[in-house]
Amino acid sequence: MAKTRIVKKYPNRRLYDTVISSYVTVEDIRQLVTDGEDFEVQDAKTGADLTRQVLLQIISECEEKGQPMLSTRLLSQLIRFYGDQLQGFMASYLERSLQTFLDQQQQFRSQLNTVLGQSPLSVFQTMTERNLELFKQFQSGVIGAAIPPGFGNPSATPTNPPNRSASDSRKPHGSGPQRSGQQSSGQQSSGPQGSAARPIPAVRPMPGSRKL
């Protein structure tokens, strides 16, 4: 296994390559990245790891020269994830997505060269769809492990309807207290003209009849 190449960074911002025993520039460090060289930038005084700081400096200089790869919209979206609960998930997703892109790099280059009946835009679209599918699988796995089974599923916790009392079951639907002015079921309704029943006249005794 090759030993990690150590580059010392001094307070005057100069970089010293311990392998070749010479000072190097940021462009030389970029060449090490391009060649796939395993290296680490250390503070010459404290020994702290400054590799990320130097790599960010290289990205910043590359973005200023030529055609930038990171758009303003992309940078804004990345900044919004700092301090968010999904910051760790996004970092893992970006690493896996970029690794997938690198695994398909040779196939991607051949498709760009031969086109194979596809436009470069369709090739980018296909790879983007694969990355989105990868993110969906990763997201579902993380959320599935975090949420307990049956959470948010109404069928998992059935509820019984409230029991109705016997008096409520015998009570007809829609029945309520009788309104004022309505007749009860025991009262007789008046005739069609609304007149009351006439009294029966008293029977008069016949003349000459005796009283019993």
Helices and strands as residue ranges (DSSP letters): E 5-9, E 15-17, E 22-24, H 26-34, E 39-43, H 51-64, H 72-81, H 87-103, H 105-114, H 120-146, G 154-156, H 166-170
